[in-house]
Amino acid sequence: MSLIRAAGRERDLPKALRLLKELERSPLAADATTYNCALEACAACGDRAAAEGLFRRMARDGHIDVVSYNTYLKVLLAAGDHAEANAVLREMNGRGFPPNVVTYNSLVRDAVGRQDIDRAWSIVQAMERNRVRPDAFTCSILMKGVKQSPSMADVDRVIDLIKRERITPDEVLVNCLLDACVRLRDPQRLTQVLEQFKATGVVPSLHAYATLIRAYGHARRCDRAWDLWQELRGGGEAAAAGA
């Protein structure tokens, strides 16, 4: 299995499929995890035909799980085949593999990539209706969607989602939100975002502190920039660890 995974990382699909075939012929039984490694290799190499053939064989022989569906869905979305992707989503539910957060995040990322932000938010609403909790990655994807032309309403909507679902933000999400506030030239909101994340136990990274200090400097809030500098010096070890 590790050899198949390594072949996928090397983008050597013939080798990955050959290793799978050798394993199938051996006394060792190949399970769903092994097949998923080969399917991931198909996805990494962008070979839809190979992915489809392997996926259908896996489904026929019962070597399939939610990871298999998520991987194949990724292949279909990359190919822009949304009709087939929707059919796979229906099949997932029909076979007892309801979409999970990875499934929905793939759909959100696809919508954001097509600059269809309304569609991305409708997928998030479907997640919540189906009691699948969005995570920090979901929010980071949404923020990337509004990065080019952020509005305060866009930022507030993501912040509201974080609060509503009690999402613990990671460094990527913190930086995305802070960068959006900087573009909007809203120092007050910067402070609110920073304090909210501190309340969750998140330690701002050096990059986050630099972003904040620069933003307060541009806003002529030298007092706040100095306070942050002192805070950074006082907690430098923790911030450096998060950088």
C-alpha angles and dihedrals in degrees: 000000000000090000091053090049091049091050088053092052088051090051089238100141097168089056093048092051092045090053090050091051091050090051091050089055094049126085088253112095116232110225132198092274091057093048090048090057090056091045090052088053089055089051093047090052093046092235104149095175092054091045093050094048093049094043093052091048090050091050092049094050096042096247094129140108140159091286089058091053093047092051094048090046089055089055092051094047091049088054091049092239099142094161091060091041090057090048090053090050090054090047091052092057092043092054094048098259105118115196113268132200091282090055093050094044089056089053093047091049091050091051092047090048088056089047090242098138093165089057091048091055092046088057090051089052089051089052091055093045089053091047094245106141117226113231137206090278090056090054093045090054090050091050091052087056093059096036097101096051109011123184127191089245090058092050092045091051092056092044090051090052090051091051095043095050095035091235117182105224121226127211094269092054093045091052093047092053094044091049090052091051090050091053089050091051092229110145093173091056090047089059092047093051092047094049092046092055093045088055089060091054095255112148110215113238125235088258091055092050091048090051092051096046091049092048094050090047091055089048090052090242094136091157092061092043089053092048090054091048090053090046090051092050091048094050098028096132094054093045092048090051089056094048 
